[in-house]
Amino acid sequence: MRIYLDNCCFNRPYDSQSDFKILLETRAKLHVQEAIRCGKFEMIGSYMLEFENEQNTDRMKKKAIRNFQQCYSSFYVPIERREKLQSKIAEIMEYHISYKDATHVACAIYAKCDCLLTTDTRLMKRYKGNEIKILNPVDFIRMEEEEGL
């Protein structure tokens, strides 16, 4: 199964864990990350993930995320594909989704991912397309268990 984790998902373990929902999402994201390490899931990277991570002011977080993406991305959508993705990005933005989030979705679709994992509730609610499942890491784990992936 090919999956794409957006920047919100990568950063969830660095958020305050005092809220139970955030704690659950963190545990689920770390579970998915371990499954990626073990080869259970194929993770896709992209120029937008790299761009957003480079904006991180915390050097330790930035380096940890960059290293994981570089070590475990089995396919990378390079910036040279941006022109090819523009019409898909524009189509996704019609759902009132930001350019960056639409780019993540378009990259995941381009890479033929089965799921995009995010902790961005707004993105999950607004995307109405049927080309990819957009799930919270907790819901992804639930789906994985139900479907026996």
Summary of the structure (lengths in Angstrom):
residues: 149
radius of gyration: 14.4
end to end distance: 8.2
largest distance: 41.7
contacts: 438
relative contact order: 0.20
helix: 62%
strand: 13%
